[in-house]
Amino acid sequence: MNPKVSAAVATILWGFTYIVSTTLLPQNPMLIGAVRALGGAFALLLFARHLPPPNWWNKIIVLGTLNAGLFFGLLFISAMRLPGGVAAIFQALGPLCAILLGWAILKMQPSLLKIASVVIGVAGVSLVVLKGSVALDAIGVAAALGGTVSLALGGVLMSKWGKPPIALLAFTGWQLLVAGIELFIVALLMNDFPDALTSTNVAGFVILAVVLTAIPFALWFKAIGQIGAVAVAPFFLLVLITAFVLDALIKGFVPTAMQIIGALIVLAGLALSQWTPKVRRRPASHKMHPASHAKH
């Protein structure tokens, strides 16, 4: 699969996380994050039973914490405290985080076109957020932004370190296992457990762990491995569009005209980020400089 298609599919699937977590699951964010990570890890490691080399464990712990541990925990806090569309909007700041971190860590100076596409995306985000009729919760906003930075940093470090000599599914599964253990410990410390689970909750956990975690993370890491974190980061914007549309269709959230314009501007920013201008090549001249004739 083309890496850009992989990134697009992954982020669209992530956009469903908000509606699933708020309609099918109990209101226990740390438990949700732990079950999501552990379930996704077991699903992947069932098919790819490869141990990473010893010198890779420290990196996998760091990557698992950033890409899933912190990301999941903060994601579900924001999902519980903000409407799905609004929470997902902050994912649109991921490209800016990835570009700045890539510049600092990978020494990849961004082009003017890339910067312009990010500015357009942020402008669209501002229209959707600032013109909405929904009050913003400060803790929810901070959690959404923290999750975005965490995932962006994890992706940039994956571009810097590369992939260990094991299957991609195993590499993804071990990161999710690290995150699941971390989140389960936090859930125990916070006693973040429901009194009982319904059949709807169980179905929601299965969907979340397999369809919205194992599959999209494998696709996302595949795209990063092929074209780099900075190149795939703009696809964060599709998380916003997916969650925003689902909020309107399922929860009856009615966007204002300004929010719709903002969403279209976000899509324009994504399109611009993927546009590569064609450089015209001048035909090589076969005429020799007069001075060259003098030498013969």
N, C-alpha and C positions, 0 to 999 in steps of 0.2 A: 504494500500500500504506500502511496506517495506520502512523504512525511508531513506535508501540509494538510493533507486529507486526514491523516492520523490525528494531528493536533486539533483539527476542527471537530472531528467526531468525539474526541476526548472531552473537549470543553463544552460541547452541546450536552453530552451525558452529565457532566458536572452541574450544568444548569438545572437539571431535574432534582438535584440533591435538596434544594430548598423546599420544594413542594412536597417531596417525600418525607422529609424530616419534620415538617409542621403538620402533616395530615395523617401520616401512618404510624408515627413513632411516639414513644413517651417523651415527656419534656425533661429529659436527663442528658444534657449535652456531652458530658464526659463518658457516660456509658455508651451513648450512640457512637462517639468517636472510637472507643475501644472495640466495640463489636464490629464496626465498619472495617477497621484496620485488621483485626484478627481474622475476621471472616474472609476478607480479600486475600490475606496472606496464605491462609490454609488452602483456598481455592487455587492459587497460583503454585504453591509449593507441592501440591498434590501431583501436578503435571511436570514440574521441573525440580527434581530433588538434587540440587547441586549446592555444595557448601562453598562459600567464598574462600579465597586464600587467606591465611592468617593476617597478612599485612593489610587486608582490606576491611577488617572488622571495625576499626575506629572510624573509617570513612563511612561505612554503612550506617553506623550509629548516628553520626552527624547528619547524613542525608535522610535517614528515616525520621529523625526528629524534625528536621526542617520541612521536608516534603509531605509528611503525613502527621507526625505527632502534634507539633504546634499548629499546623495548618488545620487539621481536623477539629482540635479542641476549640480554636478561635472561630473556625467556620460555624460550628454549631451554636456557639454562644451568640454570634451575630445573627444566625438564622432564627433563634428563639426570640431575639429582642428587636428585630427589624423585619418589615415585609420582605419577602423573597426578592422581588425586583430591586428594592433599594439596597439590600445587603449585597446582592450580586454586582451592583454598580461599582462597588469598590474594587472588585476584581479587575475592572477596566484600568485601574492604576497599575496593574501588574507590568504592562509593557514599560512604563516609565521606570519602575523599580528595576526591572531586568536590564534596561539600557544603562542606567546609572551604575548598577553593580557590575555589569559587564565591562563598562569603561574603567571602573576602579580595580577590578580583580583580573579581568582578562586583557586589559589594555586595548579594548575594542572601541575606538572613538566613533561615536554615532555620526551618520551622515545627516545633512540638513533635512533630507526627505524623511528620514526616520524620526527625527525630532518633530517635524511638522505634523506627521501622522499621529504622534502621541499627543501633541497639543490639541489637535482636532478631537481626538478621542476624549481627552480630559474636558474640553469645552462641552461636548455632548453630555458627559457625565454630570457636569455642573448644572446643565439645563434640566436634566431629569431629577436631580436631587433637590436643587434649590427652588424649583418651581412646583414641587409636589405638595399635596395637601397633607401628607403624612408627617407627623412630628418625628424627628430623629432622636434616637436614644444614644447618649454619649458613649456608654459602655459597648453597645452594639457596633457603633461606628469604629471605635478603637479596636475591637476584636476583628472586624472585617479588614481594616487596614493592616493589622498585625499579621493576619493570615496571608494576605497578599504579599507582604514583604518576605515572610518565611518561605513561601513557595518559590518566589522569584530567586531568593538567595540559594535555595536548594538546587534549582535548575542551573544557575550559573556555576556552582561548584561541581555539578555533574559534567558540565562542559569543560571545566578545568581539569578534573581528575580522570575523565573517561569512564569506561566500564570495566569491571573485573572480568577475568576469563571464564565466565559462567553464562548460562543462558539468560536472556533478557527477563523471562518470566521469573526465574529464580532471583535475579538482582532486584526486581520489583517486589517480589514476595518477602525477601528478607528485610527490606526497608519497612514494609507494612507491618511485619512481625515486631520489629523494634518499636514502632509507633504504638501498636496495639498494647504491648506490655506497659509502656509508659503511661498511656491513657487509662489503662485498667487500674494501675497503682493510684493515679490521681482520683479516679472514680471511687476507689476504696477509701481514700483519705477524706474525700468530701461526702462519702455516703450517698453518692449520686445514683440511687437505684429506685425504680418504681415499686409500689406495693405489689403489683401483679402485672403480667404481660398478657395481652389479648392475642387472638389469632391474627388480627390486623397488624399488631406490632411485630409479630414473628415474620409475617410476609414482607413487611417494610424492611426489616433487618436483612432478609435474604436479598431483596432487590438492591438495597444500599451496598451490601458487601460485594456482591458478584457483578451486577450490571453497572453500578455507579462508582465502583472502586477498582476491582481487579482489572476489568477490561479497559476503562479509560486511563488508568495509571500506566498500564503496559503500553498503550498507544502513545501516551504523552512522553514517556521515557524513550520510546523508540524514535519519536520525532526529534527529541533533544539530541540523542546520539547521532542522528544523521545530519541535522542542519544547525544544531546549537540552540541554547536557551534563549538568546536574544532574538533569533529569527522566529521562534515559535511563540514567544511571549504575547504578541498582539492578538493571538487567538483567545486570550483571556476574555476579550470583548464578547465572544459568543456565549460565555456564561451569563453575562448580563442580559443579552437579548433573549436567550432561552428562558431564564427565570422571570424576566419581565413579562413575556408573552404568557407563560403559564399562570402567573399571578392574575392576569386579566381574564384568561379563559376559565380557570378553575375556581379562583377565590373571588371573582367578581370585582377585582381592583380596577377602577376606572382611571386610566391615565389622562392627564390634561393634554391639550394640543401641544403645549410647549414640551412636555415629556416625550411625546411622540416624535417631535422634531429633533429633540436631543438624542433619542434612540437612533434615528436615521443618521444623524451626524456621527454617532459612534460607529455605525456600520461604514460610513464613508472613511473614517480614520483607519479602520481595519483594511479596507480596500486599498487605501493609499500606502499603507505599510507594506503591502505585498507587491506593489508596483515597482518594477525595475525599469528605469528609463533606458531606451536603446541609445547606445553611443555610436555615432556615425564615424566610420573609419575612413580616413583619407586614403585614396589610392596611392600606392608607393610610386614614387617618381623614378623613372629609369634613366633620367638624364644625369650625366655625370657633371660634377662641378668643373668649370674650366681649369681649376688648379690641378685636378686629377689628370687631365690630359697632359699637362706640362711635365708630370712625373714620368710619363712613359716614353 
